[in-house]
Amino acid sequence: MKIYTKTGDNGSTSLVGGDRAEKYDLRVWAYGSIDEANSSIGVARAYIEERELEKKLLRIQRTLFEVGAELASLGTDYYKVRVADEEIRFLEETIDKLDGLKPYQNGFIIPGGTKESAHLDVARTDVRRAERYISELKNSYNISENLMRYVNRLSDAIYVIARYFDYKDIIKKAEEKVKSLKENSQIDKNFRAQIINKMMISRETAEYITKRCIEKSYEIGTPMVICITDFNGNIISLQRMDDSLLISLEVAVKKAYTAAALKTATHELHEASLPQGDLYGINNMKKIVTFGGGVPLKIEEKIVGAIGISGGTLQQDMEVAKYGVEIFEEVLLNGIRN
């Protein structure tokens, strides 16, 4: 069979089942944009070396063939719903998992951070364009709820995958620069401050500190809750050991938040919170605690996060929190030990 059929020479094209439509038909614009998105995802996938994410994108590409076929059958006797519920759940699970890995963000992202994210951002805009066409198609055709939900979730999924590669690249560069700073103490102090200001705690580091603190808690013989946040007090890792007190979950989070927000170990705030202290009344604030177990995590006096421990006595909580800080400093010097 020849590639060219000549049937489209008059400006029309074939829909699913053989019906003909003009090439400017809104259905053609919609499934054509889906085809563009599929191709853009393919370009991004060619740059991605992580097998798990590469497989996720391949699954998305295969589903987009079904999306395109559904759009190309609108208004024909061959129309059927082609996007299954499980594909929407797959996107939502992907979004939830990867969105939890990126740091807090309150502004727009300029595309082009990495080759992977740059191509994914192009694909995301292709999907958004297709979604606009599909939304307009609803005025003339009955479009399945699943198709609308899938395309809407898809742009979000592509966004969080792109941000994962940006975040991964930022962490890698920051860690390389901090390592270089430690090796060359003569580097200009202003430049040093700029680098450290961009440093963040990776989820891998947070989970490693959490693991080591759990081991310390077993050593002490008291089940605890371990919370690690970024410098804004946003949770990176939160782990509750079996049989730890339920209230410890909330307290550990508050300790970490307090240490990050006030840039001070929580046990050092007690005196200041008393009637004669400078911070009298602060312990009445909803998210603030003024007893031991919360400690900031620093890189050369720059606070990059905090750790909160709850579940034991104050002394036990403070002991495990201090141990967590030591593990963080060990990671900065020697990396994560397997």
N, C-alpha and C positions, 0 to 999 in steps of 0.2 A: 504494500500500500504506500502510495506516495505521500510525502509530507504535505505538499500543497494539493488542495482539493478544488480550488477555484470557486467554491460555493460562497466564499465571503467577498468576492470581488465587487459585489454590488453594495457593500456596506452592512450586510447582515451577518449573523452568526447563529450557530445551532445551540439550542438549549438541551437539557437532559430530556431524552425521549424523541428528539428530532424536531420539535417546534423551532421556528425561526424568530429572531428578534433583531432589531437594529443595534448596531454596536455602540450606540450612545444610550441604549436602554439602561435605566438605573440598576437593573439586575446585573448587567454586564459590568457597570462601574463597580458594584459591590463585590462580586466574586473576582473581578480583576484586581481590586485592591488587596483582597485576601491572598491572591497569587503573588503580588508584590511583597507582602509581609512574609510569606513562606520563603521566598527567595532571599530576602534580607536576613531572616533567621538562619538560612543555610550558609550565608557568608559568615555570620557570627560564629556558627558552629564549627566552621573550618579552622577558626583560630583558637577554639577552646580545647584544652588538653585534659581537663578534669572529666573523667569518664562518666560520673554520675550526672553532671549537668549536661554533658553532650547527649546522653540518652534521654534526658527530660525534653530537650529541645527537639530531638528526633521524633519523640512521641507527639509533641505539639504539631510538628510539620505534617505528620500523618493525619492527625485530626483535622487539620486545616483543609485537606483534600475533601473531607466529608462536609465541612462548612461550605466550601465552594460548590460542591455538588448540590447541597440543599438550596443554596441561593440560586443556582442555575436551573432548578426545577420549580421555582415559585410560579404559580399560575398555570402549571401544566398538570396533566393527568398522572404524572410520574412523581409528584411531590410526596416526600415523606420526611419525618423527623430523623435526622442522622446523628445528632450529637447526644451522647449518652450522659446520664447523671454522673457516672464515675469519672468522666473527663473533666467535669466542672470541679468535682471533689479533688481530683489530682492537682488542678491549678491552685485551689485554695490551700491545700496542704503544702504545696511548694512555696506559696506566698508567705504563709505563717512561719515556715521553717527558716527561710532566708531573710525575712524582714527582722527576725529576732537576732540576726547576726550583725546587722549594720549598726553603727552608732547613732545616737540621737541627731536628728537633723531638722532644722526649722526654716529652711530656705530652698530656693531652686538650685538644681544641679546643672552645671554647664556640661553638655555632652562632649566626649572626647578624652575622658580620663585615661582609658586604656583602649587598645584595639578592640577587645571583646565588647566592652560596654558601649563604645562608639557605634559599632554595627548593630548592637541590640537596641540602642536608642532610635536608630533609623527604623528598625522593624516595629518598634513600639508606635511610632508616628504613623506608619503604614496601617497598623491595626486600628488606630484611632480614626483614621480617614475612612476605613471600611465600616467602622461602627456608625459613623455619621450617615453614610449611604444607607446602611441597613435600617437605621432609625427612620429615615425618610420613606423607605420601602414599606414600613408598617402602615402608611396611609393608604396603600393600594393592595397589600397582600397580607394574609394571615401568616405571621412569622412565629415560629416556635419560641417559647420562653427559654428553652435550653440554649438555642442558638444565640439569643440576645445575651444571656448570662455568660455564656462561654467567651464571647468576643469581649465583653466588658472585663471579665476576670483576666483575660489573656494579656491585655495591655499592662495590668498591674503585675502579673507574673513576670513579664519581660522586664519591667522596670526594676523589680527587686533582684532579678538575676544580674542585670547590668550594674546595680549598686553594689552587689556582692564583689564584683571584679574591681570596682573602684576602691572599695574599702580594703580589700585584700592588698591592692597595690599601695595604698597609703600606709598601711601597717608595715609592709615590707620595706618601703623606702625610709620610714621613720626609724625602724629598728636598725637599718643599715647605717643611718646617719648618727644615731645615738652611739652605736658601736664605734664608729669612726671618731666621735667626740671623746670617748673614753681612751682611745689609743693616742690621741693627739691633744694634750691639755693646753697647747699653745693657740688653739683656734680662737678667733675673736669671740669674746663673751656675748656680744649682741647677736651674732650668728647662732651661737649655741642656744641662746634663749629662744630664737625663732624656731629652731628645730624642735626643741623640747615642748614648745607651746602647741605643736601639732601632734605630739605623741598621744596615743590612746591605748587603752588596755584591750587586747584582742580577746575574743571569746575563748580561744584556745588557752590563753594565759589564765583567764578567770577560772575556767573549769579545772585547770591544773592546780591552782591555789586551793580551790574548793576541795579537790580530791585529797590534797595533802592535809588540809585542816580536818577533814573527816577522819583521816588516819590518826591525827593528833587527838581528836575527840575519843576515838576508841581507846587510845593509850591512857587517857585520863579516866575513862569509864563512864562518860556522860554523853548521851545523844544530844546533838545540837543542831541549830539551823545556821547555815552559812550564807551570807548575802554579799555579793560584790557588785559595785556600781561604777559608772564612769564618773568623770569630774563634775557632771551636772546632777549626780544622784540618781540617774536612770539605771535600773537593774540590768546587769549583764548576765549574772549567774545567781540563782537562788536554789539552794538544796536543803531539804528537811530530812534529817536522819530518822529512821524508824524509832518510834517511842519517844521522840522529843516532844516537849510540851507544845500544844497547839498555839498558845499565845506567843511562843518564841518566834513563830513565823513572822508575825507583825512587828515584834520588837527588833528582830535582826535587821529588817528592812529599814526601820526608823533609825537604828544606830548607824547604819551605813550612810543613809541620807544625811543625817546630822553631821557626821564627820566630813562628808564631802561639801555640804552647804556652808558650814562654819569653819571649814579648813582646820579642824581641831579634834583631837581625840576626845571622845564623849566624857571620859572620866575627869578630864581637865575643866569641864564646864560646870561641875557641881557647885563649886564655891561661888562662881560668877552668877549663878542662878538664884542664890539665896537673897533674902531681902536687902542686905547691904551690898550686894554685888552689882556689877555693871549690866548684867543680863537678867536682872530680876524679872520674873514672869515669863521668860522664854520657854520654860518647860511646860507652859500651858498651851503652847502651839501644837497643833495636831500631829505634825510629823517630826517633832523634836523630842529627843530624850537627853538626859544629863547624867547618865550613869554609865559605868564602864562597859566596854565591848565593841566600841566603834572607833576605827582608826583610819586616818587618811593614808592613801598610797601615793608616794612621791617619787619623782625622778629629779634629783638635784634641786630639791626644795620646791619643785613645781608639782602641784597636786594633779594627778591624772585619774584618781578614782578613790574608792574607800572600801573597807571591809567591815561588816557588822556580824557579830557572833552573839547568839543567845541560846540559853538552854541549861546552863550550869549556874554556879555561884558567880558573883561579879568577878572574883579572882580567876575562876576557871575561864569565863568568857574573855577576860582581858589576856589571859595566857595564850589562848588559841588565836585571838586576834593578832597579838604580837608575833606569834609563830607565822601567821599568814603574811604579815609584812616581811618577815625574814625570807619566806619562800619567794615573794615577789622580787625582792632584791637579788636573790639567788638566780632567778630567771633572767633578770636584766644582765647579770654578769656572765652566766654560763648557758643560758637557754633552758629549754624544758628537758628534763631527764626522763627517759622512758623507763 
